[in-house]
Structure formats: C-alpha cells, structure tokens
C-alpha cells in the first residue's frame, strides 16, 4: 500500500505527461470498446435483418444468393416463380401469412419492390420490430409508392412527389416507365435494414408498367382506361416470404417446397442463411477489432516509453529510496504500480468517453441509420477486453520496472549521473 | 566487549575484479555513541565503503559487522531490512523526493521499517507529530509545511533530510558530505543541530567529508587514505 501511494504521488508530480499518457490510453480504449460495441450491435442487427419470417422462397438457387436478392435486394434472381406455385404455398394449411416479392425495376439505383400490404403488416426486423410509417400511408392506388427512409432522405422526396421507375436494376438505365409516374404516398421510418433502400409498390403496379412490354422493351403504349379493365394479377413473381402457424412445421414445409414437382423452388431459413453470410463478411469486423487492439498496444507502448525515459532523471529518487531501505523489487513494484495506475485511469476515462459519446450520438445514429446502439452495462466481451488491456498494461510496465530494478542494483546509494 | 562497537570492519576487501581491489581495510572500529569524522577526498573508495556499511554492496572478503550483526552472510533482502531498521543516511544534496510533502519525506523510513515506525510512535502521539517534532527541533516549524520540498533552500532541505535520517531513532547515522553544498553560516548551524539531535537520540554519527576544517568538531577522526590500503597503494 505504501508503494501504491508513492506511485500515485509520483504520477501527480508529473501530471502533464501522466495526463497525456492516460488520455492516449483512454482514447484507444474508447476506440476498442466502441468497435466491440458496434461490432456486437451490427452483428445482432444483421442477423435480425429479417425476423419472424420462417422461410424465404425463390427459384432454385443457392441459399446465400436467394437471401441476397430477396432480403438484401442485391443481384438478380436466377429465375422467376409462377403465381400458381405462390398461391399453392400461400394457401398451405400450415402457412399463417405470406409476402410476395417482385423485383426487377429500380429508381436511381434503388430497387423497386412489388409486394402486397402483407409486407407492411408482417415483415419484422431487429428482434420483432414491425415497419412503421414516418409519414403518409401504405399504397392503396395502382400508382402509389412507399419509400424506404434512406431513399426519401438521399433523393430528398416528400409526400406527393412524382417518381419515374426505370426498367432493370442498374444505377443508370436507358429504359424508363416514364408514361406511368408513381406518387409518393408514404415514407417508412428508418430500420437499419435493406428496407430503407427500397421503393415499395403493389404487385399490380409492377404488372401494369410492364403491360405491352416484350423482351425488356416497350412495344405499345397502353392507356389508363385499358389498364383499368385488365386483370393485373401477375403471372410470375421473384419470390415470397412465409410465416408459419407453428415453427415446428418449418422443416416439413421447407422439404415440401424444395421437392415441389411442378417447378424447381428453393426455400431457406433466413436466420441460417444470414449466419452463413455473416461468416463470410464478418471477417471485416474482426479486422476492425484487431486494428483497434493495435491502437491500444501503441498507447501502452507510449506509456512504456514515458516511464522508461523518466527513469534516468529519477535515479536520484531511486537511490534515496534504496538508502531508506527499499529493496530493488520494491523499486520495480513502484514502477509497476505507476503503469498499473496509468492503465487503470486510462480504462476508466476510456469508458467514460465511450458512454458519454454513445449518449450524445445515440439519437442521431438512430434517426440517421435506424441503428439503435444500446447503452447497457459492459458485456462479458467488454470485461474480457478491459481485463486484457489491464494485463497488457502490466506487461508494458514490466520493461521500465526491470530497468529500474537493474539500475537500482547498479547505483546502490550513489547514482552515477 | 564487542557490544561497545557500532561498526567493526575486519580484513574487508572489495573490488569489481580480483586483481585491483577498490577497498582494502584491515580494520575499522567505531564506538557506540561516538561522533566520527571520516576524512576522504573523492575517488578513494568512499562510496564503496558507504555501500558496504549500508549493506547495498557485499564484501568479497572479511567481516562487516554493525551492532554485532555480521552483514556478509545475510541475504540481500535481510541487508536491506537491516539498513531500513538501523541506519539513517544524509547525502550531499538532492536528498528529498520531490513529489512528497516535507512531512511525507520525513516519514519515508517508517514506510519501510516497522521497527522505526514503532519507535517513532513511542516518542509522539502520531507519526506525523513525531515528524513535526523533529522538524521543529531542526528549526523548521509548521510554517514551512505547506511548501513543496523544491521550494526550500538547500540548508532547509538538508535539515529535512536530517529529520528523515533521525526518525524512529536509528542507532547509526551516516552523513556523506551533508554540508558541502551549504555556505559557511548554515554549515555551522546545520552541524550544531545534527550533533544535538544525535546526542538526544543517542545515535552514532559517521560523518564523511573532504573538508578538513570540520575535523576539530568531532570526537574521533579517521583518514580514509590511511584506512584503505587500496587507496594508499593507488596514491603511491
């Protein structure tokens, strides 16, 4: 205890360098724990991109591919599936609800999704949140469009704006459905999922804008009156999502869909596919953690350098302590205590920075990205990291401690300055 | 009659290598309660002798006995503890730890020695009170307490160092050129206070200096050049 109070007083005496050292450790710890936190939340958020959906069905393909184009709206479907197949499974006795998905058009780089109102009713994300309208209403008329939060923000759309949908999924398209503009009737609240980057229209609308099209090019114009008389039930869709009455039936229905004889279909459990996808892209988050751990290491090396360089000017002090009866290991322990105190103070300040920052940034992050960073107590992963930082601090302290030990043995009572 | 000796060195040789010893002292005896002037110019192995007496260094040959305790066979830790318990040191300059208060500097030995802590407590109601008592004896009253040790004059710093060496009444006080950084007036005042306190605490004082003019103030005087055959050889 005597040594500890000596260490604290000695650091207080060198408060400027000590403070800078603590600050650099604190910033690195804040970064490390921040990355860990974001990593955790991003992972949880990602794995909950769709929740409550038991199966996602599309044309026969690999599960990640199917997940990418149905849920993330990245890439294209290998094939469409027939409306009849959809109907058959939508009316399956085990199925509680289903959401049809029809993709293929876009608006200024954002995907246009044709679906039904079941989408707004049943789609869940982030552990059970349902979609919420920030403004307006869901689509009811043929040319109504409901925007995801990011689409509205990035393209600066308001309710009542007219939108032209382009054929195909690219950023730049030369073929537009410019004879049939859509009206923005609703804007969804941010979710932090691909929903934010999607424009939602009804299945009928998708059908309507393609009436008279052949091989991806318009061949004749259709008037509104003609359309009104037409049956706009689609013949094909891209895929659909299914919610079951009982989870127990999941595997059974999945097998039925995969073995469906009239059409080659694939059904995947989104949770499993998301896990697989995460294991592919999750490498990046590990890299991030490694980088922030290296920042902590550099902070601790800074501390080590400070303590080492202070040792020469402290030879006199060590000799005094020796003359009073301090043993060489006590001199070393004094240095260890100093690095422990610095690391510990850095940890505490780093935590304070992190939580202060989270508290300040949380509302902004939530509104901009629909990404909710929880302020909860540090989790087991965080404690492990903090323990590791403390341990690394002690290890870094070993170097100046060893030097002080040697120095005090050589110097004895009369330092060679 | 060994009990009357505070320091007893016999056939002590010390060297960084075998051929050229830095120190070769056939015999050095200092009586308990005496006030010894040890004359030595720099570079004659003086700090080596202090290291041996303090138990920081170990003699290659011979016996280093302080108060009937032979330091040579003791472990390094035991020698450190012996020094903490029984010896107070005052050095030439920069005796104080800059980040500790004056009182904390004086109390420093009590952090490392249970024995001196107990003795200090036996003298005064509390350790701090004992530190203040010693400081007051040495002419530093409570007005100075608030100051940082670096704000004190060198003479005042040396007095704080003396208080630190004296706290807990160690039987042996070793002063290594404690006055060489002082001007003549404060030198006299410091010595007077030092003698007075040593007498009060019944401590043996070994005073090492190259300043021959101080010799008459001591009851016994030894020349390092005569004591140390190694130094004499180098001189010759």
Interface residues (C-beta under 8 A of the other chain):
Chain A: X2 X6 X9 X10 X12 X13 X14 X316 X317 X320 X321 X322 X323 X324 X325 X326 X327 X328 X330 X412 X413 X414
Chain B: X47 X50 X51 X54 X56 X57 X76 X77 X80 X81 X83 X84 X85 X89 X91 X94 X95 X96 X97 X98 X99 X100 X104 X108 X109 X111 X112 X113 X164
